[in-house]
Amino acid sequence: MRLFLSPHPDDVPLSCGATVYHLRESQGEACVILTLMSGDPPDPLPDTPIVRELHARWAIGDHPAALRREEDEQAALVLSAKTIIHTRVTDCIYRTSAKGEPLYPDGASIFGTIHPDDPLPLALIATPLPYLDQLTHLYAPLGVGNHVDHQIVRDWALQLARQHPTLEVWFYEDYPYSEQESAVETAHKFYRTSLTPMLQPLREMDVLIKLTALQHYRSQISSFWSSIEEMDQKIQAYMRRVGGQQQLMERFWRVQFDNSKDREGES
């Protein structure tokens, strides 16, 4: 069984949705998507610039989590994922300190460092992986773009890789941040061990199904593209570039631990 960790609804389908479908339909692998930051926001909402900005952009009301989960479930169904799991953890834009102060009030903060008062990193350490006794592969964000929620999930995956050395842990390139090659290179600098690339060749049907699944994220398309047509074109162009202009592919990276003293992100 293969488990894909998705910080938010849409991250796995955007970044490696074609691989999910390919593994399920071409190789008969059971694929599960665990979407972590998908819980309902607090009431009242934090009155911050980033909440106001994103809610206006999404245009789905003041409590968008339920609709985003629905979009995620519809996309997962198209991708033939075995199941999709949503947690009660909220997006970083809604998380607050013990005093009720917003931890990530603006755009700069959500692409900065993880707030020291954010309880989520420690909470994840104590969170058991679903289907652990059946898992062979774990997929997580590489951290391209430096979104704090992606950083937190990446760090959790690295801990899991150390705790379960027989579990193959692969990191996918966070799309659409990965459209900038420099952003991928910057993400690599976090790691202090070697990264081994793996290119997943894809069939035409795999790509078509991915693009179809992504159409279900109606609230998110306008965040990055002017239309579904532009989304399809940009995603295919990126996948073709990853495949060396020869074939559309999705790329993953595996961390190779040289010894027990390797520590990512530390000098």
C-alpha positions as CSV (number, residue, x, y, z in Angstrom):
1,M,0.0,0.0,0.0
2,R,1.2,3.5,-0.8
3,L,0.3,6.5,1.3
4,F,0.4,10.1,-0.1
5,L,0.7,12.9,2.4
6,S,-1.1,16.1,1.2
7,P,-0.7,19.3,3.3
8,H,-4.0,20.7,1.8
9,P,-6.8,19.5,-0.4
10,D,-5.3,19.6,-4.0
11,D,-1.5,19.2,-3.2
12,V,-1.2,15.5,-4.1
13,P,-3.4,15.6,-7.2
14,L,-1.6,18.8,-8.4
15,S,1.9,17.4,-7.8
16,C,1.6,13.7,-8.5
17,G,-2.0,12.9,-9.3
18,A,-1.0,11.1,-12.5
19,T,1.2,8.8,-10.5
20,V,-1.6,7.9,-8.1
21,Y,-3.8,6.9,-11.0
22,H,-1.0,5.0,-12.8
23,L,0.0,3.0,-9.7
24,R,-3.7,2.1,-9.1
25,E,-4.8,1.3,-12.6
26,S,-1.6,0.1,-14.3
27,Q,0.1,-1.7,-11.4
28,G,-2.8,-2.6,-9.1
29,E,-1.4,-0.7,-6.1
30,A,-3.7,0.5,-3.3
31,C,-3.2,4.3,-2.9
32,V,-4.4,6.3,0.1
33,I,-4.3,10.1,0.3
34,L,-4.1,11.6,3.7
35,T,-5.0,15.3,3.6
36,L,-3.7,16.9,6.8
37,M,-4.7,20.6,6.9
38,S,-8.3,20.2,6.0
39,G,-10.2,20.9,9.3
40,D,-12.9,23.4,9.8
41,P,-11.7,26.9,10.7
42,P,-12.4,28.4,14.1
43,D,-15.5,30.6,14.7
44,P,-14.9,33.5,14.8
45,L,-12.3,33.5,12.1
46,P,-9.0,35.2,12.7
47,D,-9.3,38.7,11.3
48,T,-6.1,38.8,9.3
49,P,-5.0,40.0,5.9
50,I,-4.3,36.5,4.6
51,V,-7.7,35.1,5.7
52,R,-9.5,38.0,4.0
53,E,-7.4,37.7,0.9
54,L,-7.8,34.0,0.4
55,H,-11.5,33.9,1.3
56,A,-12.2,36.6,-1.3
57,R,-10.1,34.7,-3.9
58,W,-11.8,31.4,-3.2
59,A,-15.3,33.0,-3.2
60,I,-16.9,30.0,-1.3
61,G,-17.9,31.7,1.9
62,D,-16.4,32.2,5.4
63,H,-16.2,28.4,6.1
64,P,-14.6,26.9,3.0
65,A,-13.2,23.7,4.5
66,A,-16.2,21.6,4.0
67,L,-16.4,22.5,0.3
68,R,-12.6,22.0,-0.1
69,R,-12.9,18.5,1.4
70,E,-15.7,17.7,-1.0
71,E,-13.6,18.9,-3.9
72,D,-10.8,16.7,-2.6
73,E,-13.0,13.6,-2.4
74,Q,-14.3,14.1,-5.9
75,A,-10.8,14.4,-7.3
76,A,-9.6,11.3,-5.3
77,L,-12.5,9.3,-6.8
78,V,-11.4,10.3,-10.3
79,L,-7.8,9.2,-9.5
80,S,-9.1,5.8,-8.2
81,A,-7.5,6.4,-4.8
82,K,-8.4,3.6,-2.4
83,T,-9.6,6.1,0.1
84,I,-9.0,9.7,1.2
85,I,-8.6,10.7,4.8
86,H,-9.1,14.2,6.1
87,T,-8.0,15.3,9.6
88,R,-9.3,18.1,11.9
89,V,-6.1,20.0,11.6
90,T,-6.7,23.5,10.3
91,D,-4.8,25.4,7.6
92,C,-2.0,27.5,8.9
93,I,-3.9,30.7,8.1
94,Y,-6.4,29.7,10.9
95,R,-4.0,28.5,13.6
96,T,-3.4,30.6,16.6
97,S,-1.2,30.6,19.7
98,A,-2.4,29.6,23.2
99,K,-3.3,33.3,23.6
100,G,-5.4,33.3,20.5
101,E,-3.0,35.3,18.4
102,P,-2.8,34.4,14.7
103,L,0.5,32.5,14.0
104,Y,0.5,33.3,10.2
105,P,-1.3,36.6,9.6
106,D,0.0,37.4,6.1
107,G,1.5,36.1,2.9
108,A,5.1,36.6,4.1
109,S,4.5,34.5,7.3
110,I,3.0,31.5,5.5
111,F,6.1,31.3,3.3
112,G,8.5,31.9,6.1
113,T,9.7,29.8,9.1
114,I,7.5,27.6,11.2
115,H,6.2,29.6,14.1
116,P,7.7,28.4,17.4
117,D,4.3,28.4,19.0
118,D,2.7,26.3,16.3
119,P,1.6,23.1,18.1
120,L,1.3,21.0,14.9
121,P,4.9,19.7,14.5
122,L,4.9,18.2,18.0
123,A,1.4,16.8,17.5
124,L,2.4,15.0,14.3
125,I,5.2,13.2,16.1
126,A,2.6,11.5,18.2
127,T,0.3,10.8,15.3
128,P,0.3,7.2,14.1
129,L,0.3,6.6,10.3
130,P,-2.8,4.9,9.0
131,Y,-2.3,1.4,7.5
132,L,1.3,1.3,8.9
133,D,1.3,-2.5,8.9
134,Q,0.5,-2.5,5.2
135,L,2.5,0.4,3.9
136,T,5.4,-0.1,1.5
137,H,5.8,3.5,0.2
138,L,5.2,7.0,1.7
139,Y,5.1,10.2,-0.4
140,A,5.4,13.7,1.0
141,P,6.1,17.2,-0.3
142,L,9.7,18.1,-1.0
143,G,9.1,21.6,0.4
144,V,9.3,23.6,-2.8
145,G,7.9,27.1,-2.3
146,N,8.6,27.0,1.5
147,H,4.9,27.0,2.5
148,V,4.9,26.4,6.3
149,D,2.3,23.6,6.1
150,H,4.5,21.8,3.4
151,Q,7.5,22.3,5.6
152,I,5.7,20.7,8.6
153,V,4.6,17.6,6.5
154,R,8.1,17.3,5.0
155,D,9.7,17.3,8.4
156,W,7.2,14.7,9.7
157,A,8.0,12.5,6.7
158,L,11.7,12.7,7.4
159,Q,11.1,11.6,11.0
160,L,9.0,8.7,9.7
161,A,11.7,7.7,7.3
162,R,14.1,7.4,10.2
163,Q,11.7,5.5,12.4
164,H,10.7,3.0,9.7
165,P,13.8,2.3,7.6
166,T,12.1,-0.4,5.6
167,L,9.5,2.1,4.4
168,E,10.4,3.8,1.1
169,V,9.9,7.5,1.5
170,W,9.7,9.6,-1.6
171,F,9.3,13.4,-1.9
172,Y,7.2,14.9,-4.7
173,E,7.8,18.3,-6.2
174,D,5.2,20.7,-4.8
175,Y,3.3,22.1,-7.8
176,P,2.7,24.8,-8.9
177,Y,5.7,26.2,-6.9
178,S,7.9,23.7,-8.7
179,E,7.3,25.5,-12.0
180,Q,10.3,27.6,-11.0
181,E,13.4,25.5,-11.3
182,S,15.2,27.8,-8.9
183,A,12.5,27.0,-6.3
184,V,13.2,23.3,-6.6
185,E,17.0,23.9,-6.2
186,T,16.3,26.0,-3.1
187,A,14.2,23.2,-1.6
188,H,17.1,20.8,-2.1
189,K,19.4,23.0,0.0
190,F,17.4,22.1,3.1
191,Y,18.6,18.5,2.9
192,R,22.0,17.6,4.2
193,T,22.0,14.2,2.6
194,S,21.9,13.1,-1.1
195,L,18.7,13.1,-3.0
196,T,18.1,10.4,-5.6
197,P,15.6,11.3,-8.4
198,M,13.0,9.0,-9.7
199,L,11.0,9.8,-12.9
200,Q,7.6,8.2,-13.2
201,P,6.8,7.6,-16.9
202,L,3.1,8.2,-17.6
203,R,0.6,7.1,-20.1
204,E,-1.6,9.5,-22.0
205,M,-4.6,8.3,-19.9
206,D,-2.7,9.0,-16.6
207,V,-2.3,12.6,-17.6
208,L,-5.8,13.0,-18.9
209,I,-7.2,11.6,-15.6
210,K,-5.1,13.9,-13.6
211,L,-6.3,16.9,-15.5
212,T,-9.9,15.8,-15.1
213,A,-9.5,15.3,-11.4
214,L,-8.0,18.8,-11.0
215,Q,-11.1,20.4,-12.5
216,H,-13.0,19.5,-9.3
217,Y,-10.9,22.0,-7.4
218,R,-13.2,24.8,-8.5
219,S,-12.3,27.1,-5.6
220,Q,-8.6,26.9,-6.3
221,I,-8.2,27.2,-10.1
222,S,-8.5,31.0,-10.1
223,S,-5.6,31.1,-7.5
224,F,-3.1,30.1,-10.2
225,W,-4.7,30.2,-13.6
226,S,-7.2,32.2,-15.6
227,S,-9.0,29.2,-16.9
228,I,-9.1,25.4,-17.0
229,E,-7.5,25.5,-20.4
230,E,-4.5,27.5,-19.1
231,M,-4.2,25.1,-16.2
232,D,-4.1,22.1,-18.5
233,Q,-1.5,23.8,-20.7
234,K,0.8,24.8,-17.9
235,I,0.7,21.5,-16.1
236,Q,1.4,19.5,-19.3
237,A,4.2,21.9,-20.2
238,Y,5.8,21.4,-16.7
239,M,5.4,17.6,-16.9
240,R,7.0,17.6,-20.4
241,R,9.9,19.6,-19.1
242,V,10.4,17.2,-16.2
243,G,10.4,14.4,-18.8
244,G,13.2,16.0,-20.8
245,Q,10.7,17.2,-23.5
246,Q,10.4,13.5,-24.6
247,Q,7.5,12.3,-22.4
248,L,5.2,13.7,-19.7
249,M,6.5,12.6,-16.3
250,E,6.3,13.4,-12.6
251,R,9.4,13.5,-10.5
252,F,10.2,12.3,-7.0
253,W,13.2,12.5,-4.8
254,R,14.4,10.0,-2.1
255,V,16.6,11.0,0.7
256,Q,19.6,8.7,1.3
257,F,20.7,8.7,4.9
258,D,24.4,8.1,5.1
259,N,24.4,7.4,8.8
260,S,22.3,8.0,11.9
261,K,23.9,11.4,12.5
262,D,22.5,13.0,9.3
263,R,20.1,15.8,10.2
264,E,18.3,17.7,7.4
265,G,18.2,21.4,7.7
266,E,21.0,21.7,10.3
267,S,24.6,22.7,9.8
